Amino acid sequence: MIDTNIFDKEIKRSGTSCIKWDFMTGGADPEKLLPFSIADSDWKTVPEVIDVLQERVAHGIFGYSAPGRGYYEALAHWYRQRHQVDLKKEWIVPTAGVVPSISLAVMLFTGQDDGVILQPPVYDPFYSVIEANHRKILCNDLKLTEEGYQMDYQDLEEKLRSGAKMLILCNPHNPVGRVWRREELEACAALCERYDAILVSDEIHGDLGLCRNAYFSVGRLEKYRDRMIICTAPSKTFNIAGLGVSNIIIPDERLRSAYSSWLQARYQTGSNLLGMLACQTAYEKGADWVDAELRYLSENYLFLREYFERRIPSGKVADLEGTYLAWIDFTSLKKSSDALCSLFSEKGVIVNSGAHYGANYDGFIRLNFACPRGQLERGLSAIETAVKEEVR
Ligand SMILES: Cc1ncc(COP(=O)(O)O)c(C=O)c1O
C-alpha cells in the first residue's frame, strides 16, 4: 500500500508557467500566495509516469506518433476494472482536451440557435462553448434540498420538450461535488431518449469519488449508448493536465464517424507523444497511487469540512462525494463572490468566484483542496482571519 505521506510534500510550482501559481495570483503578495483555484493538484504524478517520460525525453526524438494497441487496452482495462464499463477499442477517440471535445460535439450535433442544457452551478467553460458555437444556453439549475444538490427532472423535461438538442452533464459534478447515482443518470438518459437529444457526459473527475462514493459512468447504461458522448481524461486523476490528453468515448458508430471524420478532415490527430505515453502508463501502473490519492483527498475534505464547522461557520461547505473542489456558501456574509475573492486574496488566498458557475451563485466560492495538508491548513487559517476581521 502506498503511503499517503507522499502527498504531504510541498513542491515549489511558481516559475514553471503554472496557471495557479504564476498567473492567477490576483495581485497577492508572492511571498504569501496560497492558491486553491484552477483544478489541478500540487503534487507530482505517478512515479512510473515520470520514469517513462524521462526515458522518452532521453531518447531525444519527438517525431510524429500515434497511440498503439497498448494505449487503447490500458484505457479499456482501467474502465473495466475500476468502473465496470466495457469499452470497445473502436469507441475511443483520443483528443487533446475535454473542453474542445465538448465544443466539437456541440458544433456537430446541434444546429445554430438550438438549445443546449446545462445544470448550474456548473463548470464555466460549458457556457462559453455553447455561446462560441452560437447555440442557446438553457439552464436546468440543480436544486438544493435536505439531501444536498439534486436534479430537477420536471424542468429538464420541459426544456427537452421545448426542443433542446443536447444535455451536458457533469459527472461527478464540478463544483457541487455530487457523484450522480445510477437512477439519476438513468432518468436523464431516458428523458434524452424520449425527446431525441444527445447526452454529453463530462466524466473528467470520474476517478475521484471520495469518501467511498463510487462514480457511475453513463457508459454502463447500455440501452442509451446510441446517444451518448462520454468525455474522459487522465488529467485530474493523475495531475497531467499540462500534457493535453483526453479520450472521448462514442459507442454509436454513426455519431463517432461524424466526430472522427471532422477531426481527420482537419488533420487533428489527437493527443501528443508525451501525453499519450503518460496516459497509457498512468492507466497501466497508477491504480495503487490513485487509491492512496483518494485516501488523502478524502482526509483533506474531512479536515476542511471540520475546520469550517468549528472555526468559519459563516461558510457552509456542500456535502461532497467526488472531485477535489469544495463548494462553499458564504451568502451569510452578504458579499458578492468577487468581493469574497478580493477579501481572501489580501491574505494571499486565491479561490474561484462562485458567480462564474451560474448567475444564482453570487456569494459562493470554490476551493480546490488537492494540495498538501499543511498548505490547506495555512489557507484555511488565512480565510478564518479574513472572515473574522470582516465581521468584527
Ligand atoms: C468538469 C471539467 N471538464 C473539463 C475540464 C478541463 O478539461 P480539459 O483541460 O481537458 O479541456 C475541467 C477542468 O477543471 C473540468 O472540471
The ligand as an SDF file (V2000), in Angstrom:
LIG
                    3D

 16 16  0  0  0  0  0  0  0  0999 V2000
  -15.7260   19.3070  -15.4820 C   0  0  0  0  0  0  0  0  0  0  0  0
  -14.4640   19.6720  -16.2110 C   0  0  0  0  0  0  0  0  0  0  0  0
  -14.3710   19.4200  -17.5230 N   0  0  0  0  0  0  0  0  0  0  0  0
  -13.2590   19.7260  -18.2300 C   0  0  0  0  0  0  0  0  0  0  0  0
  -12.1770   20.3190  -17.6080 C   0  0  0  0  0  0  0  0  0  0  0  0
  -10.9670   20.6870  -18.4040 C   0  0  0  0  0  0  0  0  0  0  0  0
  -10.6600   19.7080  -19.3300 O   0  0  0  0  0  0  0  0  0  0  0  0
   -9.5020   19.9110  -20.4000 P   0  0  0  0  0  0  0  0  0  0  0  0
   -8.3650   20.5840  -19.6980 O   0  0  0  0  0  0  0  0  0  0  0  0
   -9.1830   18.5170  -20.8310 O   0  0  0  0  0  0  0  0  0  0  0  0
  -10.0720   20.7280  -21.5230 O   0  0  0  0  0  0  0  0  0  0  0  0
  -12.2350   20.5970  -16.2370 C   0  0  0  0  0  0  0  0  0  0  0  0
  -11.1090   21.2550  -15.5690 C   0  0  0  0  0  0  0  0  0  0  0  0
  -11.2170   21.7820  -14.4990 O   0  0  0  0  0  0  0  0  0  0  0  0
  -13.4090   20.2630  -15.5280 C   0  0  0  0  0  0  0  0  0  0  0  0
  -13.5270   20.4980  -14.2170 O   0  0  0  0  0  0  0  0  0  0  0  0
  1  2  1  0
  2  3  1  0
  2 15  2  0
  3  4  2  0
  4  5  1  0
  5  6  1  0
  5 12  2  0
  6  7  1  0
  7  8  1  0
  8  9  2  0
  8 10  1  0
  8 11  1  0
 12 13  1  0
 12 15  1  0
 13 14  2  0
 15 16  1  0
M  END
$$$$
